[in-house]
Structure formats: structure tokens, C-alpha cells
């Protein structure tokens, strides 16, 4: 399982570490091995998302966890497009912390 998060400028190191621990904990509790976290640092950039897609294909992995779907995009249509891309492009299932939606 891979993690993906968009790091907000105002988020401190402690907050980012807390989020990453939560992603790892989710993976362990769900019975997955947590590989790594992909961080998006620039607003409007999807470079880390593209790297995630490449890695999912390379590793033949199918599971991603995000703190919330807003880490993909705050725009619902863009978020839905990225979720669809993961689902249909690499057959990945995306989990949101604290939510049954996947």
C-alpha cells in the first residue's frame, strides 16, 4: 500500500509526521504492508501523483491511502477524475482515513 498526501504550506513537520503515522497505522490495521508516501508540495502540481501511478504499475500494487480525498484535489470533478484514473488505469483501490468510501 502506498500513501499520497498534498502537503500544505502551513502544515508543520509535526503535523505531516502525524499524518504519515496515521497512513501507516491504517495500512497495518487493514493488513497491508506500507511501502512509502508520495508527497505533493506545489499547489496545482500532480508530479507526485504521476510518480505514484508509475510506481503502482511497476510494483503491480493496487492500494493507496490518503488522509482525505481533498489531498487529491479540493475540486470534486478533478478528484473524481483522479480516482477514476487510479481505478481504471492501474486497477487501484483508494482508501480515505476515517471513511468507508474506497
C-alpha positions as CSV (number, residue, x, y, z in Angstrom):
1,X,0.0,0.0,0.0
2,X,1.2,3.5,-0.9
3,X,0.3,6.8,0.7
4,X,-0.4,10.1,-1.0
5,X,-0.7,13.5,0.5
6,X,-0.6,17.1,-0.5
7,X,1.5,19.0,2.0
8,X,0.0,22.4,2.8
9,X,2.4,25.2,3.2
10,X,1.1,25.9,6.7
11,X,1.5,22.3,7.8
12,X,4.4,21.9,10.2
13,X,6.7,18.9,10.3
14,X,4.9,17.5,13.3
15,X,1.5,17.6,11.5
16,X,3.0,15.9,8.4
17,X,4.6,13.2,10.6
18,X,1.3,12.7,12.4
19,X,-0.5,12.2,9.1
20,X,2.1,9.8,7.8
21,X,1.9,7.7,11.1
22,X,-1.9,7.6,10.6
23,X,-1.5,6.4,7.0
24,X,1.0,3.7,8.1
25,X,-1.3,2.7,11.0
26,X,-4.3,2.4,8.7
27,X,-2.2,0.1,6.4
28,X,-1.1,-2.1,9.2
29,X,-4.5,-2.4,10.8
30,X,-6.0,-3.3,7.4
31,X,-3.4,-6.0,6.8
32,X,-1.3,-4.2,4.2
33,X,2.4,-3.6,4.0
34,X,3.1,0.1,3.8
35,X,5.7,0.9,1.1
36,X,6.1,4.7,1.0
37,X,4.4,8.1,0.9
38,X,4.2,10.3,-2.2
39,X,4.2,14.0,-1.2
40,X,2.8,16.7,-3.4
41,X,4.4,20.0,-2.4
42,X,3.3,22.5,-5.0
43,X,-0.2,23.8,-5.3
44,X,-1.7,22.6,-8.7
45,X,1.1,20.1,-9.3
46,X,0.4,16.5,-9.9
47,X,4.0,15.3,-10.3
48,X,3.9,13.1,-7.2
49,X,0.6,11.7,-8.4
50,X,2.1,10.8,-11.7
51,X,5.0,9.1,-9.8
52,X,2.5,7.2,-7.8
53,X,0.8,5.9,-10.9
54,X,4.1,4.8,-12.4
55,X,5.1,3.0,-9.1
56,X,1.7,1.3,-8.8
57,X,2.2,-0.1,-12.4
58,X,5.8,-1.1,-11.7
59,X,5.1,-2.8,-8.4
60,X,1.8,-4.2,-9.7
61,X,0.3,-2.7,-6.5
62,X,-3.4,-1.9,-6.1
63,X,-3.9,0.0,-2.9
64,X,-3.5,3.7,-1.9
65,X,-4.4,5.5,1.2
66,X,-5.0,9.3,1.5
67,X,-5.7,11.4,4.6
68,X,-8.8,12.7,2.7
69,X,-9.9,12.8,-0.9
70,X,-9.2,16.5,-0.8
71,X,-5.5,15.7,-0.9
72,X,-6.1,14.5,-4.4
73,X,-7.9,17.7,-5.2
74,X,-10.3,20.2,-3.5
75,X,-12.3,20.3,-6.8
76,X,-14.8,17.4,-6.8
77,X,-14.6,16.9,-10.6
78,X,-10.8,16.7,-10.6
79,X,-10.8,14.4,-7.5
80,X,-13.3,12.1,-9.2
81,X,-11.2,12.1,-12.4
82,X,-8.0,11.2,-10.4
83,X,-9.9,8.4,-8.6
84,X,-11.2,7.1,-11.8
85,X,-7.7,7.2,-13.3
86,X,-6.4,5.1,-10.5
87,X,-9.3,2.7,-10.6
88,X,-9.3,2.2,-14.4
89,X,-5.7,2.9,-15.3
90,X,-3.9,0.8,-12.7
91,X,-6.8,-1.0,-11.0
92,X,-6.1,0.7,-7.7
93,X,-8.4,1.0,-4.8
94,X,-8.1,4.2,-2.8
95,X,-8.9,4.4,0.9
96,X,-9.6,7.6,2.8
97,X,-8.7,7.7,6.5
98,X,-11.8,7.5,8.6
99,X,-14.1,6.9,5.7
100,X,-15.7,3.7,4.4
101,X,-15.6,5.1,0.8
102,X,-13.0,3.4,-1.4
